[in-house]
């Protein structure tokens, strides 16, 4: 089922179009893709052929060779899976809105998925403004559509949770795959072959062997998580020495797997509550933040209590001060922090509990909160496959008090939550974690 709340029409109707164009950019999958199923429905109703496009751009902020390699693996998988449904996927290099409008010059309708970051929203607005046909945006990467959950930026998880929960039963419904009536349409447009060597991108960060992109791999990981890990997830999720996490965050970031499909697969499991809190409430709180706050990628919109307390302690003595390069290269006195940084650098992902500790220590080891924020965002975006994401921005800001509450006052942090090495030792075998990611 595709709820009306997921669908937004961004342009005037057209007449006598020759095809329907599906622009895939965020939702890079064929399963549980509301934009795809909407496009198939429209093509069938209009008795028109359908084709899909993906625009490869080297202008996405802070994306590098690691990110593009993972994405290209997923796009190859996407093309094959679309082909099985009789839909051809064309690739183009260039500016996404310009290329989409060009491909849609004789379209009856352009259907596109939704993104929430500034650049993603800008691209879609431009297509809606300049395309010569009907343009429809279909939200597919939120369980509860963002504006349906809330019409304003929420203060914290406890304020958005009841709003989401009130809507869950309505939106937790399976999405049926539609059969396309006019199959294998090949439009008269040139399609490039994805070639990463053609891109003018940062090549200093190597691809990882830990993750292979694509919806088929994501589905496989979800199955493993349900069969082998979910029973113990609540007990072991904060222990980075245990392989208890799903490993799905890179795939969710690139739209290789649907949060709705994932939720439906786990929701009846008796141990799913903590996982669903992170997948739905925490993730969609981050999406709410970037959607309703234009300043989502800086510290200007911290809660006043957090901004004030950090400013009051900005001149506190720091026992250790590290340069960006020392932090990047994991050259601190704290071997647990170094291990976390090496984990992110080598695998493309950091354990969630260690990421909180990692961010807190950057605050402690840099001269100002602003420098700490820039450092944490830069390192996370550069090395994490799930960086450059609403969750990334919200997660870093959480370290500075965003979506949190005041705690006991202390040096440097003021009333912002503090974490220390002793706390790690109480939680898990920290020496085992350190040895796993030793230099």
C-alpha positions, 0 to 999 in steps of 0.5 A: 500500500502507498499512503497518500502521505508519502506522495507529493506532486511538485509540478503541473500536469503534462500532456501527451507524454511518451513514457514515465521516468523513475529517478532513483537516487536515495532509494537504491533498491527494488524491494519495498521501494514506494517510489518504484511501485508508484511509478509502475502503477502510474505507467500501467494506468497511463498505458505508457512504458517506464524506465529508470535513471540514476545520475552519477555525480562527483559533487556529493559533499564529502563522498570519497572512493570508499563511499562510491565503491560501495554505492557502485556495487549496489547500483550493479545489483540494482540494475540486474534486479530492475531488469528482472522486472522488465525495467531498464536502468540508465546511468548518466554522469553530471548534475542530477537535476539537469540530467533528470530534466533532460531525460524527462523532456518527453515524459508524461511524469517523473517519479522520484524518491526523497532525500532529506539533506540540503543537497538532496532537497535542492536537487528535487526542488530544481527538478520540480521547478524546471521539468516540463511534466508532472513531477511526483516525489514519493517518500520511501525511506521513512517508516512514518513519513516525516511531516506526518510524524511531526510538523516541527523540529522535535526536542528529543526522542521522548517528544517524537516517540508518542507521535510516531507510535500513534501512526505506526499501525497505519504505516506498518503495512506490506508493500506489494510489488506491481507487475509492469505491463509494458516491459523492457522499454529502451528509451532513445537516450545514451546510457553510460557505464558506471566507471569510478575512474572517471570521477573527480573524487577524493581517492585517499580513503580506500574501499573496505572489504567488510561490506559489499553494497547492494540490496541482495547483500542487505537482505542476506544480512537482515536474515542473519541478524534475525536468525543469529543475533536478535535473540541477544541484541538487547543484552549484547548491543552495547558490547563492541567485543560481540558481533551482536549488531545488524550491520545494516546502517551502511545499507540503510544509508544508501537505500539498499534496504527499506526500514519498513521491510526491516521493521515488518521482518522483526517487529513480532520478535520478542527481543525487537524493542531496542532495535526498533527504537533505534531503527524508527524513533532515533533514526526518524528523530534525526530525519526530523532534525535535518528536515526542519532545521536548516542549520542541521550541520553546525552547532548553532541549533544546540539546545540553549542549555547545552550551548551555554554550558559548553561556552561557560567551560570553554576556557577550562584546562584540557589535560590533552590537546590533539591535532586533527592529524593525531586524532585521524591517525589514532595517536592519542594516549587512550587505546580504547579511543584509538581502537575505535578510530582504527575500527572506523578507518579499517572497516567503514563502520564504528560500533555504536557504543564506541561512537558515543565515547569517541565523540565525547573524547574529541570534545575533551581533547580539542581547544573549543567545542566548535573545533571538536564538532568540525573534527568529529563530523569530518572524520565520521563523514570521511571514513564511515560508510553511513556518514554524511547522513541525518543519523551522523549529524544527529549522532555527533550533535548528541555528544554535545547535548542535542536530544539529551538532558543536563547532567551533573556539572563538570569541567570542560563538558559543563552539564553535557553528558560525560563518558570515561574509560572506567565506564567502558571497563564496567560495560565490557572487556575493553582490553579485548576490544583494544586488541581487536583493533591494535595498530 
